[in-house]
């Protein structure tokens, strides 16, 4: 597992939307943005894991989130700082 898109694909959009209590369109946006906000991590970790995600952990999610945030383009004001 290298990114949040793979997690979303493993669960499936419909199943993950039901699990998180959000619409499928919201999950699709997460997939496009390649991020699952931390507020949803506990629900994901507490759910039965699809094949390939059995070892998913809070540390792994946090690592993916850190990499994703580091890859985001910075705004002009952030680049100056």
Backbone as JSON, one array per atom type, in Angstrom:
{
  "sequence": "XXXXXXXXXXXXXXXXXXXXXXXXXXXXXXXXXXXXXXXXXXXXXXXXXXXXXXXXXXXXXXXXXXXXXXXXXXXXXXXXX",
  "N": [[0.84, -1.17, 0.0], [0.74, 2.03, -1.04], [-0.47, 4.48, -1.12], [-3.37, 6.54, -0.39], [-5.35, 6.12, -2.28], [-5.12, 3.43, -2.96], [-6.05, 2.23, -0.63], [-8.71, 3.08, -0.64], [-9.56, 1.85, -3.02], [-9.24, -0.84, -2.26], [-11.2, -1.18, -0.27], [-13.41, -0.37, -1.7], [-15.53, 2.01, -3.21], [-18.32, 2.26, -2.55], [-18.6, 0.62, -0.25], [-16.76, 1.83, 1.51], [-17.87, 4.38, 1.73], [-20.27, 3.82, 3.06], [-19.23, 2.76, 5.42], [-17.89, 4.99, 6.48], [-19.95, 6.76, 6.72], [-20.6, 8.67, 4.82], [-21.33, 10.23, 1.62], [-20.99, 8.53, -1.56], [-19.87, 10.18, -3.45], [-18.28, 11.83, -1.92], [-16.29, 10.08, -1.07], [-15.15, 9.54, -3.55], [-14.03, 12.03, -4.11], [-12.09, 12.09, -2.1], [-10.49, 10.08, -3.11], [-9.58, 11.16, -5.56], [-8.14, 13.32, -4.55], [-6.3, 11.92, -3.17], [-6.27, 11.4, -0.39], [-7.3, 10.53, 2.88], [-8.97, 11.99, 5.36], [-7.79, 12.4, 8.74], [-9.89, 12.24, 10.61], [-11.45, 10.1, 9.89], [-9.99, 7.81, 10.21], [-10.13, 6.07, 12.48], [-12.55, 4.68, 12.14], [-11.93, 3.25, 9.85], [-9.8, 1.67, 10.75], [-11.09, 0.14, 12.68], [-12.82, -1.41, 11.23], [-13.5, -4.54, 9.5], [-10.77, -5.66, 7.62], [-10.09, -5.45, 4.13], [-8.72, -7.86, 1.83], [-5.23, -7.7, 1.64], [-4.98, -5.43, 3.13], [-4.69, -6.15, 5.73], [-2.67, -5.59, 7.55], [-2.86, -2.9, 8.02], [-2.34, 0.08, 9.81], [-2.45, 2.64, 12.4], [-0.04, 4.02, 12.4], [0.85, 3.55, 9.78], [-1.14, 4.89, 8.3], [-0.71, 7.5, 9.22], [1.9, 7.92, 8.29], [1.44, 7.82, 5.49], [-0.21, 10.05, 5.28], [1.52, 12.1, 6.03], [3.4, 11.99, 3.93], [1.73, 12.58, 1.78], [0.93, 15.18, 2.43], [3.39, 16.48, 2.32], [3.88, 16.39, -0.37], [2.09, 18.15, -1.45], [1.48, 21.04, -3.41], [2.92, 24.14, -2.52], [1.57, 27.27, -1.42], [2.05, 30.6, -2.72], [2.61, 32.4, -0.63], [3.48, 30.65, 1.38], [5.79, 29.68, 0.24], [7.52, 31.81, 0.4], [8.09, 32.11, 3.07]],
  "CA": [[0.0, 0.0, 0.0], [1.6, 3.2, -1.2], [-1.22, 5.73, -1.07], [-4.75, 6.43, 0.07], [-6.16, 5.58, -3.38], [-5.1, 1.97, -2.85], [-6.94, 1.88, 0.48], [-10.08, 3.28, -1.13], [-9.82, 0.78, -3.99], [-9.35, -2.12, -1.55], [-12.51, -1.22, 0.37], [-14.47, -0.08, -2.67], [-16.14, 3.31, -2.92], [-19.61, 2.11, -1.88], [-18.4, 0.07, 1.1], [-16.1, 2.83, 2.34], [-18.84, 5.45, 1.99], [-21.16, 3.31, 4.11], [-18.42, 2.64, 6.64], [-17.56, 6.32, 7.0], [-21.17, 7.54, 6.89], [-20.58, 9.79, 3.87], [-21.78, 9.86, 0.29], [-19.98, 7.98, -2.45], [-19.17, 11.29, -4.11], [-17.25, 12.31, -0.99], [-15.19, 9.12, -1.15], [-14.5, 9.76, -4.85], [-13.2, 13.23, -3.96], [-10.91, 11.66, -1.34], [-9.64, 9.3, -4.01], [-8.93, 12.1, -6.48], [-7.17, 14.11, -3.77], [-5.37, 10.95, -2.57], [-6.19, 11.62, 1.05], [-8.42, 10.22, 3.76], [-8.71, 12.81, 6.54], [-7.6, 11.65, 9.99], [-11.14, 12.04, 11.36], [-12.06, 8.84, 9.46], [-9.06, 6.7, 10.38], [-10.57, 5.11, 13.49], [-13.58, 3.83, 11.53], [-11.23, 2.36, 8.92], [-9.02, 0.71, 11.53], [-12.0, -0.73, 13.42], [-13.58, -2.24, 10.28], [-12.8, -5.7, 8.94], [-9.9, -5.2, 6.53], [-10.09, -6.21, 2.89], [-7.47, -8.56, 1.54], [-4.14, -6.8, 1.31], [-4.91, -4.34, 4.11], [-4.75, -6.74, 7.06], [-1.67, -4.99, 8.45], [-3.05, -1.46, 8.08], [-2.25, 0.58, 11.18], [-2.46, 4.09, 12.57], [1.28, 4.5, 11.98], [0.88, 3.55, 8.31], [-1.99, 5.99, 7.84], [-0.02, 8.74, 9.54], [3.02, 8.04, 7.34], [0.88, 8.19, 4.19], [-0.72, 11.42, 5.38], [2.69, 12.97, 6.03], [3.95, 12.01, 2.57], [0.78, 13.28, 0.92], [1.0, 16.61, 2.76], [4.69, 16.99, 1.85], [3.84, 16.47, -1.82], [1.17, 19.19, -1.88], [2.14, 22.29, -3.82], [2.81, 25.21, -1.53], [1.09, 28.55, -1.93], [3.11, 31.6, -2.89], [2.97, 32.95, 0.68], [4.24, 29.64, 2.1], [7.1, 29.54, -0.39], [8.33, 32.95, 0.81], [8.47, 31.94, 4.48]],
  "C": [[0.89, 1.24, 0.0], [0.86, 4.53, -1.09], [-2.66, 5.47, -0.63], [-5.66, 5.88, -1.03], [-6.23, 4.06, -3.3], [-6.0, 1.49, -1.7], [-8.39, 2.0, 0.04], [-10.46, 2.19, -2.12], [-10.03, -0.56, -3.3], [-10.72, -2.25, -0.87], [-13.63, -1.15, -0.66], [-15.17, 1.19, -2.24], [-17.43, 3.15, -2.13], [-19.44, 1.62, -0.45], [-17.76, 1.1, 2.02], [-17.05, 3.98, 2.68], [-19.79, 5.04, 3.1], [-20.43, 3.26, 5.44], [-18.18, 3.99, 7.29], [-18.79, 7.19, 7.24], [-21.2, 8.78, 6.01], [-21.1, 9.3, 2.52], [-20.63, 9.31, -0.56], [-19.21, 9.08, -3.17], [-18.05, 11.83, -3.23], [-16.03, 11.38, -1.02], [-14.44, 9.28, -2.48], [-13.6, 10.99, -4.81], [-11.94, 12.89, -3.17], [-9.94, 10.9, -2.24], [-8.89, 10.21, -4.97], [-7.85, 12.89, -5.77], [-6.09, 13.24, -3.13], [-5.16, 11.22, -1.08], [-7.48, 11.13, 1.73], [-8.13, 11.02, 5.04], [-8.63, 11.97, 7.82], [-8.88, 11.4, 10.78], [-11.81, 10.71, 11.01], [-11.2, 7.62, 9.77], [-9.55, 5.66, 11.36], [-11.61, 4.16, 12.92], [-12.94, 2.82, 10.58], [-10.48, 1.28, 9.69], [-9.9, -0.27, 12.29], [-12.78, -1.69, 12.52], [-12.79, -3.49, 9.89], [-12.02, -5.26, 7.7], [-10.05, -6.07, 5.29], [-8.73, -6.89, 2.7], [-6.41, -7.55, 1.09], [-3.97, -5.66, 2.3], [-4.91, -4.87, 5.55], [-3.79, -6.07, 8.04], [-1.8, -3.47, 8.56], [-3.07, -0.99, 9.53], [-2.31, 2.11, 11.2], [-1.13, 4.69, 12.11], [1.36, 4.57, 10.45], [0.05, 4.7, 7.74], [-1.31, 7.34, 8.07], [1.16, 8.97, 8.59], [2.52, 8.45, 5.96], [0.41, 9.64, 4.19], [0.44, 12.42, 5.34], [3.31, 13.09, 4.65], [3.04, 12.8, 1.65], [0.85, 14.78, 1.18], [2.32, 17.22, 2.26], [4.7, 17.18, 0.34], [2.91, 17.56, -2.33], [1.93, 20.43, -2.32], [1.91, 23.37, -2.78], [2.26, 26.47, -2.21], [2.24, 29.53, -2.02], [3.55, 32.17, -1.54], [3.77, 31.95, 1.51], [5.66, 29.5, 1.55], [8.05, 30.64, 0.05], [8.86, 32.76, 2.22], [9.73, 31.16, 4.66]]
}
